[in-house]
Amino acid sequence: GTLGGVDTSGAAIVYGSGLMGEWHFSDLFSAAIGPSIDYAAGEICSGSARLNCVGGVGAYFGIQARLNLTLVAASSGQDTRRYGFRIGVSSHTSFIGSGVFQFLDLHLGYEWF
């Protein structure tokens, strides 16, 4: 892309590992939130020769959250586990250096919980 009239390019890798507490408000709705430790590595280069580059690597603090709607929720007999098709949205916020990066994703799937 272009930043301040100068051609730039870059790449980043962010890997997050966290622990979330999950609350079920009924068989249909659930929410979760918790902290994470994120490993991030990236580099941005500018100019046509890509000789001027800035990069960084490190571990950073993050927060993750999730909201789910479970369709066709059911219990399996005497087993207290529930199962169903879930539609959800997840948010992951990473505090990297002086910046804040927000990742959002939608997910669909069958879960047994």
N, C-alpha and C positions, 0 to 999 in steps of 0.2 A: 504494500500500500504506500501511500504518500503521507508524510508527517512533516509539516512546516515547509512544503515544497521539495522535500528530499525523498527519494525512493528508499523505502525501508522494507525489510523482511525479517521474520523471526519465527521461532518455534518454542513451545513450552510443554513440559510434562509435569502433571500434578497427580500425585498418588496420595489418597487419604485413607487413614485407618482410625476408626472411632468406636465409641461405645454409646449406644442410645438406650434410654428407658422408653418403653412403649406403654401407652394407656389405651384400653378399649372402652369406649363409651357405650357400646352395645355390640352385638354381633356384626353390625354393619359399618361402624365408624371406629377408626383408631388414629392416634397421633403419637409421634415419637420425637425426641430431641436429645442431643448430647454433644460432648466435646470430641475433637479429633486432633490428631497430629498429622500434618500434611507435609509430604516431601515434594519440593518443587525445584525444577531445573529449567532454565530458559536462556535464550540469547536473542538479541535484536541487533541487526546490522544495517548500516546506512551507506548510501553512495552506490554508484554503479559497479565499483570494484569490490564492494563488501569488505573493505579493509578496516572500517571503523565499527567495532562490535563491542557491545556491553552485555554481560551475562551474569548469572548468579545461580547458586545451588544452596539449599538449606532445608531445615525442618522448621515448620511454622505451626501456629495454633489455628484451629478452625472450629466451626460450629455446624452441625448438620441437623436437619429436621425433615419430617415426613408426615404427610396426611394421606390416609387411605379410605376408600369406600369399598367394602367387600360385598359383592353380589352373590346370591345363592349361598349364603352362609348357612352352615349346618354343623351339627355335632355328630360324631360317629358312635352311636350306641352308648355303651357305658364309658367309653373313652371320653375324657373331658376336652380333648383337642377339637378345634374347629377347623373347617376348611372352606374354601370358596375362591371365586375369581375376583381379583383385586385390581382396582384402578387407583392410581395414586400420583402424587407429585412430591418430589424431593428437592430440598434446597441445601446447598453446601456453600458456606462462606469461609474463605481462607484469608487470613490476615498476613500478607506477604510483604515484608519490609514496611514501607509507608503506605502501601496500597491495600485495598480491600477488593477481593475478587469473588464474584457471585456466580455459582453454577446452578442451573435449574434443569430438572429432567422430569419427564412423564414416564410412567411405567404401567404395564399391564401384565398380569400373570396369575397363575393358580398358586395358592399358598395353603399350606397345612400348618396350623399354629396352635 
